[in-house]
Amino acid sequence: MTSKLQYSCIYFPVFLVLWIGLFLDSKPVAELIEYSQWLTNGVVFVCFFWVYKKVSRKIKTLMIYGTGLAFLGEMFFSVLLGMYEYRLENVPIYVPLGHSLIYAAVFYIHKEKIVQTNKALITSILYCAMIIYSSLWLVLDQDILGFLCMLLVVLFLKKKTANKLFFLIMFFMIVYLELIGTYYACWVWPSTWFSKIPFITSSNPPSGISVFYFGFDLGCLWIYKTLNAQKWQRMKSLRKIRATKGVTA
């Protein structure tokens, strides 16, 4: 009998390892274990290897591209711009790997049959939940930055209607990541944007910060399309053929 959750062996470990890994990199653990961040690096690397073995060839490629892109993005936003700061004022090795793991997890959650079967309903629920979540942070904690980012997500989703559910799942995956990471003080967001724009106040974490992760997703896809142009065109042609057969059937 086939499991109803066909890809749970991919995304469940990611959920678990995000929690365990960030706990190991927390301040309380660091006070007991001097090099606790290396434990997190090791746990996340093992999870990366596990997921990498399970995913399709295309997602394998995107995970590799994503790791490199994430490292550059972290250096730019964290080190250069100071948009947020990690506990040891570095870019931990586990962070770029984690970006790719999250991408793979969201891709396979979105791919589950039960999710696709109830796509319209789940999309509506998550869309409303996103607005409510960000609005509550604005009202209760003056999270102007997070709310503005959420509005950008709304505008973004109007143009990406075909992939709306994917990005909404990504939104809440990042909510999960950010709430755990900031709770354990693995990183911290300043109370104002870049600590330099006082009228744009921010929670720790900002509620809609996933909009930056959307840029990561699109960046990975752009790199894949550019470096695998023939494969991409072949895949698009196959999709058109299948869509045509579906209409004429």
N, C-alpha and C positions, 0 to 999 in steps of 0.2 A: 504493500500500500504506500503510495507516494505521499510524503508530508505536504500539508497545506502550505507550509512556509518553505518553499523550495530553496531559498538562498539564506536561510537563517544562520548557516555555518559561516557566512561571510560577515554579516553585519552585527550579530550578537557579540562575537569576540571584540569587535571595535567598540561597542558600547561599554563592555566590561573593562577593556584595557584603558580606555580613556579615563574611567573612574579610578582604577588601580594605579595607573601611571601618574596621574596628577596628585593622588594621595601621597605616593612615594616622594614626589617633588615638593611636598608641602613644608612649611616652616617647622611644624612640630616634629616631623620625621627627620628633617635635615639637622635638627638639634641633637638627635640620637645617632644618626648615621651621617658621617661627614660627607661622603660622596653619594648621597641618595639620588641625585639627579642622574647619575650613571645607571642606577637601577631602573629608572624610568626609561632611559635610552635603550637599555637592553630589552625590557618588556615590550616596548613599542616596536623595536626592530623585529622581535620574534613574531609579533602580531602582523607586521608588514609582510614578512616572509610567508606566513600562513595564508593571508588574504591573497597575496600575489600568486600563490600556487593555485588558488581556487577560481580566480577570475578569468575572463576571456582574454584573448590575445590583445584586442583593442584596449581593454581596461588596463592590462599590464603596461602597455605603452604609455597610456595616459598617466598612470601612477608614477612612472619614471620621469616623464616630462613635468608632472605636477610637483615632484619633490624638488627639482631644480628651480622651477618657477617660484615655489613657496619660499625657498631660501632667499632668493633675490628680493621677494616681496617683504619678507621679515626684516631683512637688512635695511630696506628703504623706509618702511613705516615705523619700525621699532628703534633701530639704531640711529638712522639718519634724521628722521623727523621727530622721534620721541613721542609718537602717538600713544604708545603704551610701553610698559617696562616689565621685563622678566625679573624674577626674584634675584638672580645673580647678575643682572644687567648684561646678559648675553643673549644669544639666540640658541636655545637648547637644541641638541641634535634631534630630539624626538619631535620637535615642532614641524619641520618640513615633512617628515614621514607621516605625522598625524594628519596633515592637510590631505595627503593622498589617500590615507585610510578613510577619512570622512567622505571624500568624493566617491570612493568605491562602495562604501556602505550605503550612501544615499542612492546611488545608481541601482543597487540591487534591492533596496527596499521599494523603490519606485517600480521595479520590474516584477515584483511579486504579483501573482495572478489575482489574489484577493484585493490588492490595491488597484490594479487595472480594472477589475470588474466594477469596483465602487469609486471610480476615478472622480466623477462629478461631485458626489457627496463628500468625499474626503477633501477635495479641493476647496469646496465651499466652507467646510468646517475649519480647515487650517487657515484659510484666508481671513475669516472672521476672528479666529483665535489670535492671529498675528496682530490685527488692529487693536483688539481688546488688550492684549499683553503689553504692547508698546504704549497705549494710552494710559494704562494703569501706572506704568513706570514714570510717565510724564507727570501725572497728577500727584502721585505719592512721593516721587523723588526728584522732581524737576529735571527729568532726563530729556532735555531738549535735543541733544545730539542723537540719542537713540530714536526719538520720534521723527526727526528729520530724515534719518537713514531709512526708517520704515516707510516714509512717504516716497522716498526714492525707489524702494522696493515695489511699492504700488504702481508707480509709473513704469518701472522696468517690466513688471508682469503684464501690463497692458500690451507691450510689444512682443512679449514672449509667451503668447497664449498657448502655443502647442506644448511648451515645457513648463507650464505653470505649476503643476503638482510637484515636479522635480525640485523646483526652486523653493517651494513652500516647505517641502520635507527638509531641504537644506537649511532653511531659516531656523526650524526648530532643532535641528541637529546642532547648529551653532549655538542656539540658546542653551542646550544641554552642556555643550563644551565650555562655554563662557561662564556659566553659573558655577560649574565645578571648579574650573581653573581659578576664578577670582575668589571663590570661597576658601580654597586652600592657599590663596596668596601666591600661586605660581606666577602670576602676572597681575599687574594693576593698571587700571585706567585712571588718568587724572580727573579731577572734579570739573575741569573745563577743557574744551577741545585744545589739544596740544599744550595745555597749561598756559596758553597765551591769548585765548579768545574768551574773555570773562562772561560775555552775554550768551554763549552757547555752553550751558552747563551739561554735565554728563553723569550718569550713574556708573557704577563699577560692577558689571559691564554695561555699556550702552545697549539698549534693548534691540535696536535694529541693525547692529553692526554687521550682520550677515551680508549686507549689500556688498561689502568688500570681498567677501568670499565668492560672491557671484562673479566678480571680476576674475578671480582665480579660476573658476570653472570655465568661463568663456576663454580665458587665456590658454588653458590646457587644450581646449578644443581647437582653438586657432592654430596652435603649434602642431597639433595632430594633422589638421587639414593641410597645412603648409608642407609638412614633411612627408605626408602620405597622400598626396593629391590623387594619384591613380586609384588607390584603394577607396578613398572617400567618394570619388565619382562612381566607381563600380557599386558601392553600397547604396548610393542615392538612386542609381538606375534600377537596382533590385527592388528597392522600396516602391518605386513608381510602378514597376511590373506587378508587384503584389497588390498594390492599391487598385490598379486597373482590373486585375482578376477578381478582387473583392467586389468591385462595383458591378461587373458583368455577370458575376455568379448568380 
